[in-house]
C-alpha cells in the first residue's frame, strides 16, 4: 500500500465532497463510503463491490439529525426503539422518506441507518457534516476487509484512499433490525 493512500479524517471528508469513494475503519470491518446524495459516487461504490442497486445501502452518522432527510413519518415510540441501541453497532431499517432514491435504498420501503459510536466514523461524519454510505469493504461474496492492506488487495488504486485508524471491538458487521417489528434481519450475537 502506498503511503499517499492513507487519509486523515479531513482529507477523507474532502474526498467525499469531491464525489470519491473511500475506505475507513468501522466497528468490526473496513467500510466503503461515499456521499449518499451523489448518485455517481453511489453507483461507483456499487460497481466496485459488484453489488446490485436493488439491495440498498446503509448510511451512518454521528448525529441523528443527519438522518432527517431520509426518514419517513416516525412515532416517538419507534424513535425510542432505535435509541435503545444507539449509538452503537446496530443498523435499523427506518421507514423511507419520499424522495429517497432507489439507487440508495434499493427496492425497499425502508432505509438502513446506524448512529455509530466508532470514533473514526463519528469524526468522518462530523467533518463531512452529513450522513455517509457505509458498506463493507469487499467485493460481493468475499470476506469483509479487516485491514487496510486487505482493502488495497481488493480495490487497489480504485479508491481515493483509506482513512487511518483502528477497527472497533465487534467481531461481526453490524446487526440489522427492522424498526417497525423489532425483528433481527441480519446478525446478532
C-alpha positions in Angstrom: 0.0 0.0 0.0 1.5 3.3 -1.0 1.9 6.0 1.7 -0.3 8.5 -0.1 -3.3 6.4 0.1 -3.7 6.9 3.9 -6.1 9.8 4.6 -6.7 12.0 7.6 -10.4 12.4 8.5 -10.3 15.9 7.0 -8.8 14.7 3.7 -11.4 11.9 3.6 -14.3 14.4 4.1 -13.0 16.4 1.2 -12.8 13.3 -0.9 -16.5 12.6 -0.1 -17.4 16.2 -1.0 -15.5 15.7 -4.3 -17.6 12.6 -5.2 -15.0 10.0 -4.5 -15.2 6.6 -2.8 -13.1 6.0 0.3 -12.5 3.2 2.8 -12.5 3.6 6.6 -12.4 1.5 9.8 -15.8 0.8 11.4 -17.0 -1.2 14.5 -15.9 -4.6 13.0 -14.6 -4.3 9.4 -13.4 -1.7 7.0 -16.2 0.1 5.2 -16.5 1.7 1.8 -18.1 5.2 1.9 -19.3 8.0 -0.3 -21.7 10.9 -0.3 -25.2 9.4 -0.3 -26.5 12.5 -2.2 -24.1 11.9 -5.1 -25.6 9.3 -7.5 -22.4 8.8 -9.5 -20.4 8.1 -6.3 -23.0 5.7 -5.0 -23.1 3.9 -8.4 -19.2 3.7 -8.4 -19.3 2.2 -4.9 -21.9 -0.4 -6.0 -19.8 -1.2 -9.1 -16.6 -1.7 -7.1 -18.4 -4.1 -4.8 -20.3 -5.9 -7.6 -23.5 -5.2 -5.5 -26.8 -4.8 -7.2 -28.6 -1.5 -6.9 -31.7 -3.3 -5.7 -30.0 -4.3 -2.5 -29.9 -0.9 -0.9 -27.1 0.6 1.3 -26.5 1.5 4.9 -26.0 5.2 6.0 -24.1 6.1 9.1 -24.0 9.3 11.0 -22.7 10.9 14.2 -25.9 12.8 15.0 -29.5 11.6 14.5 -30.5 14.9 12.8 -28.3 14.0 9.8 -30.8 11.2 9.0 -33.8 13.6 8.8 -33.8 13.8 5.0 -34.0 10.0 4.7 -36.7 9.1 7.3 -40.4 9.0 6.7 -43.0 9.8 9.4 -42.0 8.2 12.7 -43.6 7.8 16.1 -41.8 8.7 19.3 -42.0 5.0 20.3 -40.2 3.9 17.2 -37.6 6.7 17.7 -37.0 5.4 21.2 -36.7 1.8 20.0 -33.7 2.9 17.8 -32.2 5.0 20.6 -32.2 1.9 22.9 -29.2 0.6 20.9 -27.6 3.8 19.8 -25.0 5.0 19.4 -23.7 1.5 18.6 -23.3 -1.3 16.2 -27.0 -1.8 15.4 -28.4 -0.8 12.0 -32.1 -0.1 12.0 -34.4 -0.2 9.0 -36.4 3.0 9.1 -39.5 4.0 7.1 -38.1 5.6 3.9 -38.8 9.2 3.2 -40.5 10.2 -0.1 -37.7 11.3 -2.4 -35.1 8.9 -1.2 -33.8 7.4 -4.5 -33.8 3.7 -5.4 -30.1 3.9 -6.0 -29.7 4.5 -2.3 -32.5 2.4 -0.7 -32.8 -0.3 -3.3 -36.2 -1.9 -3.8 -37.1 -1.4 -0.1 -39.7 0.7 1.6 -37.1 1.2 4.3 -33.7 2.9 4.6 -30.9 1.3 6.7 -29.4 3.7 9.3 -26.8 3.4 12.0 -25.9 6.1 14.6 -22.3 5.0 15.0 -20.2 5.0 18.2 -16.9 4.3 16.3 -14.6 7.3 16.9 -13.2 7.4 13.3 -16.7 7.1 11.8 -18.1 9.8 14.0 -15.2 12.1 13.2 -15.6 11.5 9.5 -19.4 12.2 9.6 -18.7 15.4 11.6 -16.0 16.6 9.2 -18.3 15.8 6.2 -21.2 17.4 8.0 -23.6 14.7 6.9 -24.5 11.0 6.8 -22.3 8.8 4.7 -22.8 5.5 2.9 -21.3 2.6 4.8 -20.9 -0.8 3.0 -18.4 -3.4 4.0 -15.1 -3.1 2.1 -15.2 -6.2 0.0 -16.3 -7.4 -3.4 -19.7 -9.3 -3.1 -19.2 -12.8 -1.8 -15.7 -12.1 -0.4 -14.9 -11.7 3.3 -15.1 -8.1 4.6 -11.7 -6.5 4.8 -10.2 -6.3 8.3 -7.0 -4.4 7.4 -6.0 -1.5 5.2 -3.8 -4.0 3.3 -6.8 -6.2 2.6 -8.8 -3.2 1.3 -5.9 -2.4 -1.0 -5.8 -6.0 -2.1 -9.4 -5.9 -3.1 -9.6 -2.5 -4.7 -6.1 -1.3 -5.5 -6.0 2.3 -6.6 -9.8 2.4 -7.4 -10.4 4.2 -4.1 -9.4 7.8 -3.2 -7.7 6.5 -0.1 -8.2 4.8 3.2 -8.8 6.6 6.5 -6.1 5.8 9.1 -7.5 4.2 12.2 -8.2 1.0 14.1 -11.3 -1.2 13.9 -13.7 -1.4 16.8 -14.1 -4.4 19.1 -17.0 -6.0 17.3 -16.4 -9.4 15.6 -19.2 -9.2 13.0 -20.6 -6.4 10.8 -23.5 -4.6 12.4 -26.7 -6.3 13.3 -29.6 -5.1 11.1 -33.1 -4.9 12.7 -36.5 -3.8 11.4 -37.7 -0.7 13.3 -41.4 -1.4 12.9 -41.3 -5.1 14.1 -38.0 -5.2 16.1 -37.1 -8.3 14.2 -33.4 -9.1 13.6 -32.8 -9.2 9.8 -29.0 -9.9 9.9 -26.5 -10.8 12.6 -27.0 -10.8 16.3 -24.6 -12.0 18.8 
